[in-house]
Amino acid sequence: MENAFFRLAFFRLRSLMALIGAGTRALRVAPLALAALLALPALLTAGAAHAAVPGQPVPWQASLQTPVTEVAHAMHDFHTLLLWIISVIVVFVAILLLIVIFRFNEKSNPNPSRFSHNSLLEVAWTVVPVLILVVIAVPSFRLLRQQLIIPASDITVKVTAHQWYWSYEYPEDQAGGFAFDSNIIPEDQLKEGQTRLLSVDNELVLPIGKTVRVQVTAADVIHAFAMPSFGLKIDAIPGRLNETWFKAEKEGIYYGQCSLICGQNHAYMPIAIRIVSEERYAQWLQEAKAQFASADDGRPASRFLAAR
C-alpha cells in the first residue's frame, strides 16, 4: 500500500511540474499568441480582397470569395463583425484561464477565499453576453430582411435542378421565350481558359446592374442553388418554387455549385453565371432565341453558346 501511495504521489507531482512548466512557457509566448489572435481577423478578411480571380476559389484562399452584390457585401461585413467578436472573446477567456492557473493555484494562494457569491460579477456575466447578442442580432435581422424581401425585379429566370445538371428558362414576356440545359464540361474536353469542375457548356447570361429574380425548383431530388460571390444559396425542392434575387455590380464569369448532396454525381453539377453589359445581353438574347430551338421531344436543345 505504501509503495502504491508513493507511486501515485510521484505521478501527481510530475504532472503538476509539467503543468507549471507548460504555464511558464505559455506566459513567455503569451504576447505573441495574443498578437496573433488579434491579427487573425485582419488576415482572414484580407484574403478576399486579394483574391486573384473574382467569382471562383483560388489556391490558399482563407476568406470568402469577392462579393459583387449588395447582399454579398452585407454578408461579408457581418462575417467580419462576428470574427472580431469571437476573437476578442477567445483572447479574454485565454487571459482569464492563465490568471486562474498562475494566481490561484495552491502554491500562490494557499488560503483561498471562502465566498460563494458576488452580485456585481453575476450581473456582469449576465448583461455582457446579452449586449453581445444584441450587437449580433441587429445586423443579422437586417441581413435576413435584405435577403428575404425581393425588390421589384427587372428580369426573372427559372432554374430547375436535375441529377446532375441545371435547366434555365427565360420568360417570353421579357424578350425570352426559350430554355436550355447547362452541363459540366468533361475534363478531357476542357479548352484554354476553362476551369476544371466549374466550366459548363451553356452559361446563364444576365446583365449588369439589373435586379434578377431567381425562381428555383427541382425535377427529381433536393438540390441547392449556390453562388458565393452573389451571397446566394437556396434549396431546389421538387414540387416547390423558391425565390431569391441578386443585382450584380461587376461584369465577369461567376461560379457556384449544388450545395446539397444529391446523389452519385453531386460534385459534377456546377453553376456558371456570366454578367455582361446591357447591350451585349440584348444581343445574346437574339442569338439565344435562334440557338436554343426546341427539340422534337419537347426538351430544349443543349448546345454551347457563350456570351463573350
Phi and psi restraints in degrees (value plus and minus 20) as a CYANA .aco file:
   2 GLU   PHI     -84.7   -44.7
   2 GLU   PSI     -61.4   -21.4
   3 ASN   PHI     -81.9   -41.9
   3 ASN   PSI     -62.2   -22.2
   4 ALA   PHI     -83.4   -43.4
   4 ALA   PSI     -59.2   -19.2
   5 PHE   PHI     -83.6   -43.6
   5 PHE   PSI     -64.4   -24.4
   6 PHE   PHI     -87.4   -47.4
   6 PHE   PSI     -56.4   -16.4
   7 ARG   PHI     -83.7   -43.7
   7 ARG   PSI     -63.2   -23.2
   8 LEU   PHI     -84.2   -44.2
   8 LEU   PSI     -62.3   -22.3
   9 ALA   PHI     -83.7   -43.7
   9 ALA   PSI     -59.2   -19.2
  10 PHE   PHI     -83.9   -43.9
  10 PHE   PSI     -65.2   -25.2
  11 PHE   PHI     -83.5   -43.5
  11 PHE   PSI     -59.2   -19.2
  12 ARG   PHI     -86.9   -46.9
  12 ARG   PSI     -60.0   -20.0
  13 LEU   PHI     -84.1   -44.1
  13 LEU   PSI     -61.7   -21.7
  14 ARG   PHI     -85.5   -45.5
  14 ARG   PSI     -59.5   -19.5
  15 SER   PHI     -83.6   -43.6
  15 SER   PSI     -60.4   -20.4
  16 LEU   PHI     -84.7   -44.7
  16 LEU   PSI     -62.7   -22.7
  17 MET   PHI     -83.5   -43.5
  17 MET   PSI     -59.1   -19.1
  18 ALA   PHI     -84.7   -44.7
  18 ALA   PSI     -59.5   -19.5
  19 LEU   PHI     -85.1   -45.1
  19 LEU   PSI     -62.1   -22.1
  20 ILE   PHI     -83.8   -43.8
  20 ILE   PSI     -61.4   -21.4
  21 GLY   PHI     -83.1   -43.1
  21 GLY   PSI     -63.0   -23.0
  22 ALA   PHI     -84.9   -44.9
  22 ALA   PSI     -58.8   -18.8
  23 GLY   PHI     -85.2   -45.2
  23 GLY   PSI     -59.6   -19.6
  24 THR   PHI     -82.9   -42.9
  24 THR   PSI     -62.9   -22.9
  25 ARG   PHI     -84.8   -44.8
  25 ARG   PSI     -56.6   -16.6
  26 ALA   PHI     -84.3   -44.3
  26 ALA   PSI     -58.4   -18.4
  27 LEU   PHI     -85.3   -45.3
  27 LEU   PSI     -54.7   -14.7
  28 ARG   PHI     -87.8   -47.8
  28 ARG   PSI     -56.8   -16.8
  29 VAL   PHI    -117.0   -77.0
  29 VAL   PSI     -19.4    20.6
  30 ALA   PHI     -76.6   -36.6
  30 ALA   PSI     -66.6   -26.6
  31 PRO   PHI     -77.2   -37.2
  31 PRO   PSI     -62.3   -22.3
  32 LEU   PHI     -86.4   -46.4
  32 LEU   PSI     -61.1   -21.1
  33 ALA   PHI     -84.2   -44.2
  33 ALA   PSI     -62.8   -22.8
  34 LEU   PHI     -85.3   -45.3
  34 LEU   PSI     -59.5   -19.5
  35 ALA   PHI     -83.4   -43.4
  35 ALA   PSI     -59.8   -19.8
  36 ALA   PHI     -85.6   -45.6
  36 ALA   PSI     -61.6   -21.6
  37 LEU   PHI     -84.2   -44.2
  37 LEU   PSI     -60.6   -20.6
  38 LEU   PHI     -90.2   -50.2
  38 LEU   PSI     -49.4    -9.4
  39 ALA   PHI    -102.8   -62.8
  39 ALA   PSI     -34.3     5.7
  40 LEU   PHI     -77.7   -37.7
  40 LEU   PSI     -67.3   -27.3
  41 PRO   PHI     -78.6   -38.6
  41 PRO   PSI     -61.4   -21.4
  42 ALA   PHI     -84.5   -44.5
  42 ALA   PSI     -59.1   -19.1
  43 LEU   PHI     -86.1   -46.1
  43 LEU   PSI     -62.3   -22.3
  44 LEU   PHI     -90.5   -50.5
  44 LEU   PSI     -61.9   -21.9
  45 THR   PHI     -91.7   -51.7
  45 THR   PSI     -41.2    -1.2
  46 ALA   PHI     -95.4   -55.4
  46 ALA   PSI     -38.0     2.0
  47 GLY   PHI     -81.2   -41.2
  47 GLY   PSI     -61.2   -21.2
  48 ALA   PHI     -88.7   -48.7
  48 ALA   PSI     -56.8   -16.8
  49 ALA   PHI     -86.6   -46.6
  49 ALA   PSI     -46.5    -6.5
  50 HIS   PHI    -123.4   -83.4
  50 HIS   PSI      -6.8    33.2
  51 ALA   PHI     -83.2   -43.2
  51 ALA   PSI     109.3   149.3
  52 ALA   PHI     -95.2   -55.2
  52 ALA   PSI     -51.4   -11.4
  53 VAL   PHI    -144.5  -104.5
  53 VAL   PSI      81.6   121.6
  54 PRO   PHI     -83.1   -43.1
  54 PRO   PSI     125.5   165.5
  55 GLY   PHI      72.3   112.3
  55 GLY   PSI     -21.2    18.8
  56 GLN   PHI    -176.7  -136.7
  56 GLN   PSI     138.4   178.4
  57 PRO   PHI     -88.8   -48.8
  57 PRO   PSI     132.6   172.6
  58 VAL   PHI    -146.7  -106.7
  58 VAL   PSI     136.0   176.0
  59 PRO   PHI     -77.4   -37.4
  59 PRO   PSI     116.9   156.9
  60 TRP   PHI      46.2    86.2
  60 TRP   PSI      -2.3    37.7
  61 GLN   PHI     -90.8   -50.8
  61 GLN   PSI     107.4   147.4
  62 ALA   PHI    -127.1   -87.1
  62 ALA   PSI     -29.2    10.8
  63 SER   PHI    -142.4  -102.4
  63 SER   PSI    -185.8  -145.8
  64 LEU   PHI     -98.1   -58.1
  64 LEU   PSI     143.3   183.3
  65 GLN   PHI     -89.7   -49.7
  65 GLN   PSI     136.7   176.7
  66 THR   PHI     -79.3   -39.3
  66 THR   PSI     103.9   143.9
  67 PRO   PHI     -97.2   -57.2
  67 PRO   PSI     121.4   161.4
  68 VAL   PHI    -152.7  -112.7
  68 VAL   PSI      -5.1    34.9
  69 THR   PHI    -153.8  -113.8
  69 THR   PSI     143.3   183.3
  70 GLU   PHI     -80.8   -40.8
  70 GLU   PSI     -63.6   -23.6
  71 VAL   PHI     -84.6   -44.6
  71 VAL   PSI     -62.0   -22.0
  72 ALA   PHI     -83.8   -43.8
  72 ALA   PSI     -59.5   -19.5
  73 HIS   PHI     -81.7   -41.7
  73 HIS   PSI     -62.4   -22.4
  74 ALA   PHI     -84.9   -44.9
  74 ALA   PSI     -59.0   -19.0
  75 MET   PHI     -83.4   -43.4
  75 MET   PSI     -61.5   -21.5
  76 HIS   PHI     -84.9   -44.9
  76 HIS   PSI     -61.3   -21.3
  77 ASP   PHI     -83.1   -43.1
  77 ASP   PSI     -61.2   -21.2
  78 PHE   PHI     -86.6   -46.6
  78 PHE   PSI     -60.9   -20.9
  79 HIS   PHI     -80.2   -40.2
  79 HIS   PSI     -62.8   -22.8
  80 THR   PHI     -85.3   -45.3
  80 THR   PSI     -62.0   -22.0
  81 LEU   PHI     -78.4   -38.4
  81 LEU   PSI     -67.0   -27.0
  82 LEU   PHI     -83.5   -43.5
  82 LEU   PSI     -57.1   -17.1
  83 LEU   PHI     -84.9   -44.9
  83 LEU   PSI     -61.7   -21.7
  84 TRP   PHI     -86.0   -46.0
  84 TRP   PSI     -63.3   -23.3
  85 ILE   PHI     -81.3   -41.3
  85 ILE   PSI     -67.5   -27.5
  86 ILE   PHI     -89.5   -49.5
  86 ILE   PSI     -50.2   -10.2
  87 SER   PHI     -87.3   -47.3
  87 SER   PSI     -63.1   -23.1
  88 VAL   PHI     -83.4   -43.4
  88 VAL   PSI     -60.4   -20.4
  89 ILE   PHI     -84.1   -44.1
  89 ILE   PSI     -62.6   -22.6
  90 VAL   PHI     -82.6   -42.6
  90 VAL   PSI     -64.3   -24.3
  91 VAL   PHI     -83.5   -43.5
  91 VAL   PSI     -63.7   -23.7
  92 PHE   PHI     -81.5   -41.5
  92 PHE   PSI     -65.7   -25.7
  93 VAL   PHI     -86.4   -46.4
  93 VAL   PSI     -57.7   -17.7
  94 ALA   PHI     -83.3   -43.3
  94 ALA   PSI     -61.3   -21.3
  95 ILE   PHI     -83.9   -43.9
  95 ILE   PSI     -62.7   -22.7
  96 LEU   PHI     -80.9   -40.9
  96 LEU   PSI     -60.9   -20.9
  97 LEU   PHI     -82.9   -42.9
  97 LEU   PSI     -63.3   -23.3
  98 LEU   PHI     -84.4   -44.4
  98 LEU   PSI     -59.9   -19.9
  99 ILE   PHI     -82.3   -42.3
  99 ILE   PSI     -64.7   -24.7
 100 VAL   PHI     -82.9   -42.9
 100 VAL   PSI     -62.0   -22.0
 101 ILE   PHI     -85.3   -45.3
 101 ILE   PSI     -63.1   -23.1
 102 PHE   PHI    -120.5   -80.5
 102 PHE   PSI     -39.3     0.7
 103 ARG   PHI    -118.7   -78.7
 103 ARG   PSI     -47.8    -7.8
 104 PHE   PHI    -138.2   -98.2
 104 PHE   PSI       5.2    45.2
 105 ASN   PHI     -99.0   -59.0
 105 ASN   PSI     152.9   192.9
 106 GLU   PHI     -84.3   -44.3
 106 GLU   PSI     -53.7   -13.7
 107 LYS   PHI     -93.5   -53.5
 107 LYS   PSI     -64.3   -24.3
 108 SER   PHI     -98.5   -58.5
 108 SER   PSI     -44.9    -4.9
 109 ASN   PHI    -156.6  -116.6
 109 ASN   PSI      51.6    91.6
 110 PRO   PHI     -88.2   -48.2
 110 PRO   PSI     -43.7    -3.7
 111 ASN   PHI    -137.7   -97.7
 111 ASN   PSI      64.0   104.0
 112 PRO   PHI     -88.4   -48.4
 112 PRO   PSI     135.4   175.4
 113 SER   PHI     -88.1   -48.1
 113 SER   PSI     135.6   175.6
 114 ARG   PHI    -126.7   -86.7
 114 ARG   PSI     -16.7    23.3
 115 PHE   PHI     -92.1   -52.1
 115 PHE   PSI     133.5   173.5
 116 SER   PHI    -144.0  -104.0
 116 SER   PSI     -25.5    14.5
 117 HIS   PHI    -158.4  -118.4
 117 HIS   PSI     128.8   168.8
 118 ASN   PHI    -168.4  -128.4
 118 ASN   PSI      81.9   121.9
 119 SER   PHI     -78.7   -38.7
 119 SER   PSI     -63.8   -23.8
 120 LEU   PHI     -82.4   -42.4
 120 LEU   PSI     -63.0   -23.0
 121 LEU   PHI     -85.7   -45.7
 121 LEU   PSI     -60.6   -20.6
 122 GLU   PHI     -86.0   -46.0
 122 GLU   PSI     -58.0   -18.0
 123 VAL   PHI     -85.8   -45.8
 123 VAL   PSI     -61.7   -21.7
 124 ALA   PHI     -83.0   -43.0
 124 ALA   PSI     -66.4   -26.4
 125 TRP   PHI     -97.6   -57.6
 125 TRP   PSI     -21.7    18.3
 126 THR   PHI    -116.2   -76.2
 126 THR   PSI     -64.5   -24.5
 127 VAL   PHI     -92.9   -52.9
 127 VAL   PSI     -63.0   -23.0
 128 VAL   PHI     -81.0   -41.0
 128 VAL   PSI     -68.1   -28.1
 129 PRO   PHI     -79.9   -39.9
 129 PRO   PSI     -55.8   -15.8
 130 VAL   PHI     -83.6   -43.6
 130 VAL   PSI     -63.5   -23.5
 131 LEU   PHI     -83.3   -43.3
 131 LEU   PSI     -58.1   -18.1
 132 ILE   PHI     -83.5   -43.5
 132 ILE   PSI     -62.5   -22.5
 133 LEU   PHI     -85.2   -45.2
 133 LEU   PSI     -54.9   -14.9
 134 VAL   PHI     -86.2   -46.2
 134 VAL   PSI     -63.2   -23.2
 135 VAL   PHI     -79.5   -39.5
 135 VAL   PSI     -56.6   -16.6
 136 ILE   PHI     -96.3   -56.3
 136 ILE   PSI     -57.9   -17.9
 137 ALA   PHI     -87.7   -47.7
 137 ALA   PSI     -58.7   -18.7
 138 VAL   PHI     -80.6   -40.6
 138 VAL   PSI     -74.9   -34.9
 139 PRO   PHI     -88.5   -48.5
 139 PRO   PSI     -45.2    -5.2
 140 SER   PHI     -85.8   -45.8
 140 SER   PSI     -67.9   -27.9
 141 PHE   PHI     -85.5   -45.5
 141 PHE   PSI     -57.5   -17.5
 142 ARG   PHI     -82.5   -42.5
 142 ARG   PSI     -61.2   -21.2
 143 LEU   PHI     -88.2   -48.2
 143 LEU   PSI     -61.0   -21.0
 144 LEU   PHI     -80.7   -40.7
 144 LEU   PSI     -62.9   -22.9
 145 ARG   PHI     -82.7   -42.7
 145 ARG   PSI     -61.5   -21.5
 146 GLN   PHI     -83.4   -43.4
 146 GLN   PSI     -55.8   -15.8
 147 GLN   PHI     -96.3   -56.3
 147 GLN   PSI     -60.9   -20.9
 148 LEU   PHI    -108.8   -68.8
 148 LEU   PSI     -47.3    -7.3
 149 ILE   PHI    -111.0   -71.0
 149 ILE   PSI      89.4   129.4
 150 ILE   PHI    -105.9   -65.9
 150 ILE   PSI     102.7   142.7
 151 PRO   PHI     -92.2   -52.2
 151 PRO   PSI     153.0   193.0
 152 ALA   PHI     -77.7   -37.7
 152 ALA   PSI     106.6   146.6
 153 SER   PHI    -116.9   -76.9
 153 SER   PSI     130.3   170.3
 154 ASP   PHI    -111.9   -71.9
 154 ASP   PSI     -51.4   -11.4
 155 ILE   PHI    -158.5  -118.5
 155 ILE   PSI     121.1   161.1
 156 THR   PHI    -139.8   -99.8
 156 THR   PSI     113.3   153.3
 157 VAL   PHI    -149.1  -109.1
 157 VAL   PSI     113.8   153.8
 158 LYS   PHI    -120.6   -80.6
 158 LYS   PSI     110.7   150.7
 159 VAL   PHI    -136.3   -96.3
 159 VAL   PSI     106.5   146.5
 160 THR   PHI    -139.3   -99.3
 160 THR   PSI     106.3   146.3
 161 ALA   PHI    -113.2   -73.2
 161 ALA   PSI     120.0   160.0
 162 HIS   PHI    -151.8  -111.8
 162 HIS   PSI     144.7   184.7
 163 GLN   PHI    -105.4   -65.4
 163 GLN   PSI      85.3   125.3
 164 TRP   PHI    -155.1  -115.1
 164 TRP   PSI      56.5    96.5
 165 TYR   PHI    -178.0  -138.0
 165 TYR   PSI     154.9   194.9
 166 TRP   PHI    -138.7   -98.7
 166 TRP   PSI     128.3   168.3
 167 SER   PHI    -139.8   -99.8
 167 SER   PSI     118.6   158.6
 168 TYR   PHI    -142.1  -102.1
 168 TYR   PSI     116.4   156.4
 169 GLU   PHI    -145.6  -105.6
 169 GLU   PSI     110.1   150.1
 170 TYR   PHI    -124.4   -84.4
 170 TYR   PSI     104.1   144.1
 171 PRO   PHI     -86.7   -46.7
 171 PRO   PSI     128.6   168.6
 172 GLU   PHI     -88.1   -48.1
 172 GLU   PSI     -52.0   -12.0
 173 ASP   PHI     -95.9   -55.9
 173 ASP   PSI     -19.8    20.2
 174 GLN   PHI    -141.2  -101.2
 174 GLN   PSI      20.5    60.5
 175 ALA   PHI      46.6    86.6
 175 ALA   PSI       0.8    40.8
 176 GLY   PHI    -125.3   -85.3
 176 GLY   PSI    -131.3   -91.3
 177 GLY   PHI      66.9   106.9
 177 GLY   PSI       8.0    48.0
 178 PHE   PHI    -166.5  -126.5
 178 PHE   PSI     146.1   186.1
 179 ALA   PHI    -165.7  -125.7
 179 ALA   PSI     139.8   179.8
 180 PHE   PHI    -177.8  -137.8
 180 PHE   PSI     141.0   181.0
 181 ASP   PHI    -116.4   -76.4
 181 ASP   PSI     133.4   173.4
 182 SER   PHI    -148.6  -108.6
 182 SER   PSI      95.2   135.2
 183 ASN   PHI    -138.4   -98.4
 183 ASN   PSI     132.7   172.7
 184 ILE   PHI     -85.0   -45.0
 184 ILE   PSI     124.8   164.8
 185 ILE   PHI    -105.5   -65.5
 185 ILE   PSI     101.6   141.6
 186 PRO   PHI     -76.6   -36.6
 186 PRO   PSI     131.0   171.0
 187 GLU   PHI     -79.4   -39.4
 187 GLU   PSI     -55.9   -15.9
 188 ASP   PHI     -98.2   -58.2
 188 ASP   PSI     -22.8    17.2
 189 GLN   PHI    -133.0   -93.0
 189 GLN   PSI     -14.2    25.8
 190 LEU   PHI     -86.1   -46.1
 190 LEU   PSI     121.1   161.1
 191 LYS   PHI    -127.5   -87.5
 191 LYS   PSI     152.4   192.4
 192 GLU   PHI     -80.9   -40.9
 192 GLU   PSI     113.3   153.3
 193 GLY   PHI      71.7   111.7
 193 GLY   PSI     -31.8     8.2
 194 GLN   PHI    -110.1   -70.1
 194 GLN   PSI     132.3   172.3
 195 THR   PHI    -128.4   -88.4
 195 THR   PSI     110.2   150.2
 196 ARG   PHI     -80.0   -40.0
 196 ARG   PSI     113.1   153.1
 197 LEU   PHI      50.2    90.2
 197 LEU   PSI     -19.1    20.9
 198 LEU   PHI    -144.8  -104.8
 198 LEU   PSI     -52.7   -12.7
 199 SER   PHI     -92.6   -52.6
 199 SER   PSI     124.8   164.8
 200 VAL   PHI    -147.3  -107.3
 200 VAL   PSI     146.2   186.2
 201 ASP   PHI     -95.9   -55.9
 201 ASP   PSI     -54.0   -14.0
 202 ASN   PHI    -150.1  -110.1
 202 ASN   PSI      96.3   136.3
 203 GLU   PHI    -107.7   -67.7
 203 GLU   PSI     132.2   172.2
 204 LEU   PHI    -101.7   -61.7
 204 LEU   PSI      96.1   136.1
 205 VAL   PHI    -126.2   -86.2
 205 VAL   PSI     109.8   149.8
 206 LEU   PHI    -165.6  -125.6
 206 LEU   PSI     136.8   176.8
 207 PRO   PHI    -106.5   -66.5
 207 PRO   PSI     136.1   176.1
 208 ILE   PHI     -95.5   -55.5
 208 ILE   PSI     126.8   166.8
 209 GLY   PHI      53.9    93.9
 209 GLY   PSI      -6.7    33.3
 210 LYS   PHI    -133.9   -93.9
 210 LYS   PSI     120.0   160.0
 211 THR   PHI     -97.8   -57.8
 211 THR   PSI      99.9   139.9
 212 VAL   PHI    -130.7   -90.7
 212 VAL   PSI     101.4   141.4
 213 ARG   PHI    -109.7   -69.7
 213 ARG   PSI     105.8   145.8
 214 VAL   PHI    -132.0   -92.0
 214 VAL   PSI      96.3   136.3
 215 GLN   PHI    -119.8   -79.8
 215 GLN   PSI     104.5   144.5
 216 VAL   PHI    -141.7  -101.7
 216 VAL   PSI     112.3   152.3
 217 THR   PHI    -166.5  -126.5
 217 THR   PSI    -197.6  -157.6
 218 ALA   PHI    -159.1  -119.1
 218 ALA   PSI     135.7   175.7
 219 ALA   PHI    -123.4   -83.4
 219 ALA   PSI     -30.8     9.2
 220 ASP   PHI    -159.2  -119.2
 220 ASP   PSI     -91.7   -51.7
 221 VAL   PHI    -141.6  -101.6
 221 VAL   PSI     158.3   198.3
 222 ILE   PHI     -96.3   -56.3
 222 ILE   PSI     109.1   149.1
 223 HIS   PHI    -142.7  -102.7
 223 HIS   PSI    -196.8  -156.8
 224 ALA   PHI    -164.5  -124.5
 224 ALA   PSI     107.3   147.3
 225 PHE   PHI    -111.5   -71.5
 225 PHE   PSI      94.1   134.1
 226 ALA   PHI    -152.5  -112.5
 226 ALA   PSI     114.4   154.4
 227 MET   PHI    -158.0  -118.0
 227 MET   PSI      76.8   116.8
 228 PRO   PHI     -77.1   -37.1
 228 PRO   PSI     -62.7   -22.7
 229 SER   PHI     -86.7   -46.7
 229 SER   PSI     -39.7     0.3
 230 PHE   PHI    -116.7   -76.7
 230 PHE   PSI     -24.1    15.9
 231 GLY   PHI      43.9    83.9
 231 GLY   PSI      20.2    60.2
 232 LEU   PHI    -144.5  -104.5
 232 LEU   PSI     107.8   147.8
 233 LYS   PHI    -177.3  -137.3
 233 LYS   PSI     105.6   145.6
 234 ILE   PHI    -170.1  -130.1
 234 ILE   PSI     122.7   162.7
 235 ASP   PHI     -92.2   -52.2
 235 ASP   PSI     123.1   163.1
 236 ALA   PHI    -128.8   -88.8
 236 ALA   PSI      89.8   129.8
 237 ILE   PHI    -139.1   -99.1
 237 ILE   PSI     110.0   150.0
 238 PRO   PHI     -77.6   -37.6
 238 PRO   PSI     114.4   154.4
 239 GLY   PHI      58.7    98.7
 239 GLY   PSI     -15.4    24.6
 240 ARG   PHI    -155.5  -115.5
 240 ARG   PSI     121.0   161.0
 241 LEU   PHI    -130.9   -90.9
 241 LEU   PSI      88.0   128.0
 242 ASN   PHI    -115.6   -75.6
 242 ASN   PSI     135.6   175.6
 243 GLU   PHI    -151.9  -111.9
 243 GLU   PSI     126.2   166.2
 244 THR   PHI    -168.6  -128.6
 244 THR   PSI    -195.5  -155.5
 245 TRP   PHI    -175.4  -135.4
 245 TRP   PSI     143.7   183.7
 246 PHE   PHI    -179.1  -139.1
 246 PHE   PSI     143.3   183.3
 247 LYS   PHI    -161.3  -121.3
 247 LYS   PSI      79.9   119.9
 248 ALA   PHI     -92.5   -52.5
 248 ALA   PSI     119.7   159.7
 249 GLU   PHI    -123.4   -83.4
 249 GLU   PSI     -27.9    12.1
 250 LYS   PHI    -164.1  -124.1
 250 LYS   PSI     117.3   157.3
 251 GLU   PHI     -91.2   -51.2
 251 GLU   PSI     134.1   174.1
 252 GLY   PHI     126.6   166.6
 252 GLY   PSI    -196.0  -156.0
 253 ILE   PHI    -128.5   -88.5
 253 ILE   PSI     110.9   150.9
 254 TYR   PHI    -146.0  -106.0
 254 TYR   PSI     117.4   157.4
 255 TYR   PHI    -135.3   -95.3
 255 TYR   PSI     124.9   164.9
 256 GLY   PHI    -163.6  -123.6
 256 GLY   PSI    -193.8  -153.8
 257 GLN   PHI    -171.4  -131.4
 257 GLN   PSI     144.1   184.1
 258 CYS   PHI     -84.0   -44.0
 258 CYS   PSI     112.9   152.9
 259 SER   PHI    -133.5   -93.5
 259 SER   PSI      -3.0    37.0
 260 LEU   PHI    -149.3  -109.3
 260 LEU   PSI     114.5   154.5
 261 ILE   PHI     -81.2   -41.2
 261 ILE   PSI      98.1   138.1
 262 CYS   PHI    -144.2  -104.2
 262 CYS   PSI      -4.5    35.5
 263 GLY   PHI     112.7   152.7
 263 GLY   PSI    -187.8  -147.8
 264 GLN   PHI     -77.7   -37.7
 264 GLN   PSI     -62.9   -22.9
 265 ASN   PHI    -125.0   -85.0
 265 ASN   PSI      13.3    53.3
 266 HIS   PHI     -74.6   -34.6
 266 HIS   PSI     -57.3   -17.3
 267 ALA   PHI     -95.4   -55.4
 267 ALA   PSI     -22.0    18.0
 268 TYR   PHI    -139.8   -99.8
 268 TYR   PSI      17.4    57.4
 269 MET   PHI    -151.7  -111.7
 269 MET   PSI      51.3    91.3
 270 PRO   PHI     -93.2   -53.2
 270 PRO   PSI     145.8   185.8
 271 ILE   PHI    -139.8   -99.8
 271 ILE   PSI     112.0   152.0
 272 ALA   PHI    -149.2  -109.2
 272 ALA   PSI      98.6   138.6
 273 ILE   PHI    -136.6   -96.6
 273 ILE   PSI     102.8   142.8
 274 ARG   PHI    -124.7   -84.7
 274 ARG   PSI     102.4   142.4
 275 ILE   PHI    -118.2   -78.2
 275 ILE   PSI     104.8   144.8
 276 VAL   PHI    -148.5  -108.5
 276 VAL   PSI     154.3   194.3
 277 SER   PHI     -89.5   -49.5
 277 SER   PSI     142.6   182.6
 278 GLU   PHI     -81.7   -41.7
 278 GLU   PSI     -58.6   -18.6
 279 GLU   PHI     -84.7   -44.7
 279 GLU   PSI     -64.4   -24.4
 280 ARG   PHI     -88.0   -48.0
 280 ARG   PSI     -54.5   -14.5
 281 TYR   PHI     -84.9   -44.9
 281 TYR   PSI     -64.0   -24.0
 282 ALA   PHI     -81.4   -41.4
 282 ALA   PSI     -58.8   -18.8
 283 GLN   PHI     -86.9   -46.9
 283 GLN   PSI     -61.0   -21.0
 284 TRP   PHI     -85.0   -45.0
 284 TRP   PSI     -57.3   -17.3
 285 LEU   PHI     -78.2   -38.2
 285 LEU   PSI     -63.4   -23.4
 286 GLN   PHI     -85.1   -45.1
 286 GLN   PSI     -61.4   -21.4
 287 GLU   PHI     -86.6   -46.6
 287 GLU   PSI     -59.2   -19.2
 288 ALA   PHI     -88.1   -48.1
 288 ALA   PSI     -56.4   -16.4
 289 LYS   PHI     -78.9   -38.9
 289 LYS   PSI     -59.7   -19.7
 290 ALA   PHI     -98.4   -58.4
 290 ALA   PSI     -54.4   -14.4
 291 GLN   PHI     -95.7   -55.7
 291 GLN   PSI     -62.8   -22.8
 292 PHE   PHI    -115.6   -75.6
 292 PHE   PSI      44.5    84.5
 293 ALA   PHI     -97.2   -57.2
 293 ALA   PSI     127.7   167.7
 294 SER   PHI     -89.4   -49.4
 294 SER   PSI     122.0   162.0
 295 ALA   PHI     -98.5   -58.5
 295 ALA   PSI     152.5   192.5
 296 ASP   PHI     -83.5   -43.5
 296 ASP   PSI     -49.8    -9.8
 297 ASP   PHI    -106.4   -66.4
 297 ASP   PSI     -14.3    25.7
 298 GLY   PHI      71.5   111.5
 298 GLY   PSI     -30.3     9.7
 299 ARG   PHI    -107.6   -67.6
 299 ARG   PSI     125.4   165.4
 300 PRO   PHI     -87.5   -47.5
 300 PRO   PSI     123.0   163.0
 301 ALA   PHI     -88.2   -48.2
 301 ALA   PSI     124.3   164.3
 302 SER   PHI    -132.4   -92.4
 302 SER   PSI      74.6   114.6
 303 ARG   PHI    -149.2  -109.2
 303 ARG   PSI     135.6   175.6
 304 PHE   PHI     -93.5   -53.5
 304 PHE   PSI     111.1   151.1
 305 LEU   PHI    -167.8  -127.8
 305 LEU   PSI      85.5   125.5
 306 ALA   PHI    -120.4   -80.4
 306 ALA   PSI     119.8   159.8
 307 ALA   PHI    -118.2   -78.2
 307 ALA   PSI      57.7    97.7
